[in-house]
Amino acid sequence: MRAQDSATDSSAIAVSGGPTPGRDDTPVAPASAAPTSSGPASPTSASPAPSATGTVLAALGVAAFSLTFPATAWALTGLGPWSVTTCRVVLAALIAGGALAALRVPVPDRRHWPGLLVVTAGVVVGFPLLTTLALQTSTTAHAAVVVGLLPLTTAAFSTVRTGVRPSRLFWAAALAGAAVVIAFAVQQSGGAPTTGDLYLFGALLMCAAGYTEGGRLAGHMPGWQVIGWALVGCLPLSVPGAVLALSAEDVHLGGRAVAGLLWLAVGSQFVGMVVWYRGMAAIGVTRASQLQLAQPLLTLVWSVLLLGETLTPAAPIAAVAVLVCIGVTQRARVPAGVVRASSPGRTRKSETPEGADRLPEAVDRNHSPARANQDNQP
């Protein structure tokens, strides 16, 4: 049994989506049902529906995240940076903890705790705190540089973590999209570095690590449980931190400050993460990360509508260029890992490169497969 658990872990880490050599967890049709070159498609063929659904879920997560910087700017009108960070974590943890308790979700297996710690450090504490500190001196347009670089950084972390090697076309389109976003964001901020740049780049690295590890864990449990346990696990630090921050910083709550804080806690910190991790579990960390190329442009649109910032004529040109790059990255194939044919001379269609960058639906002792447990939704 221990050897079987180890093999399951290895298959969950392989973002390429192919089964671990020497192990085959996918039901195989009988030999009599094997497709021929002219016959109908096999029942084991990969369905395009999960990929389309995963793309929509990841896109909804990006839309939620695009409001994070404007909402932070609103929250800072009535709270200090440490109060904003700790209060948003406490509020989101209360929502997540209530859902976990109501559905009686079991505590994750101990082997998942290190991954949850990375998620907590990256997306629960690190990114919110560092970007909030940066927005005290940087505009939302300048902070969008971080989001423009995030897809490439996430893809790099995923490559190191899983050993997946995306195609050259994929990297070329990703680099082109990132270059467009960076050039546009820098042009919006006047091209001059700010004192918040170190905070922003630190936030970039921590968030990419949290996204990569969270996407891997979403192959073991539903995405909302990944971020839920990360938030709940941070409560022993976030509650005392919120008390200290509120007593040390000036608090002048107004309508915008409250609205901004509520969105950060509910939209960005919990709901956005839920759909984002579920999307990554369906289409893969690398491809999902490329959808974030559109996030800086969405953030700039919200900055105009909510903060009154002025948008230059370069915006529509950059938007079209980024959308083209996203389309190329979504169609570029990610090479599959080493796969084992279910029988000599036959490889299942579900093991083709087109589905290769999806996270497998691993099974562990305490949790059912990710999609099989979707009834445990908040």
Secondary structure as GFF3:
##gff-version 3
##sequence-region A 1 378
A	DSSP	alpha_helix	2	13	.	.	.	ID=ss1
A	DSSP	three_ten_helix	31	33	.	.	.	ID=ss2
A	DSSP	alpha_helix	48	66	.	.	.	ID=ss3
A	DSSP	alpha_helix	68	75	.	.	.	ID=ss4
A	DSSP	alpha_helix	81	102	.	.	.	ID=ss5
A	DSSP	three_ten_helix	110	112	.	.	.	ID=ss6
A	DSSP	alpha_helix	113	119	.	.	.	ID=ss7
A	DSSP	pi_helix	120	126	.	.	.	ID=ss8
A	DSSP	alpha_helix	127	134	.	.	.	ID=ss9
A	DSSP	alpha_helix	140	162	.	.	.	ID=ss10
A	DSSP	alpha_helix	168	188	.	.	.	ID=ss11
A	DSSP	alpha_helix	197	217	.	.	.	ID=ss12
A	DSSP	alpha_helix	223	233	.	.	.	ID=ss13
A	DSSP	alpha_helix	235	248	.	.	.	ID=ss14
A	DSSP	alpha_helix	255	262	.	.	.	ID=ss15
A	DSSP	pi_helix	263	271	.	.	.	ID=ss16
A	DSSP	alpha_helix	272	283	.	.	.	ID=ss17
A	DSSP	alpha_helix	285	290	.	.	.	ID=ss18
A	DSSP	three_ten_helix	291	294	.	.	.	ID=ss19
A	DSSP	alpha_helix	295	307	.	.	.	ID=ss20
A	DSSP	alpha_helix	314	331	.	.	.	ID=ss21
A	DSSP	three_ten_helix	349	351	.	.	.	ID=ss22
A	DSSP	three_ten_helix	353	355	.	.	.	ID=ss23
A	DSSP	three_ten_helix	371	373	.	.	.	ID=ss24
###
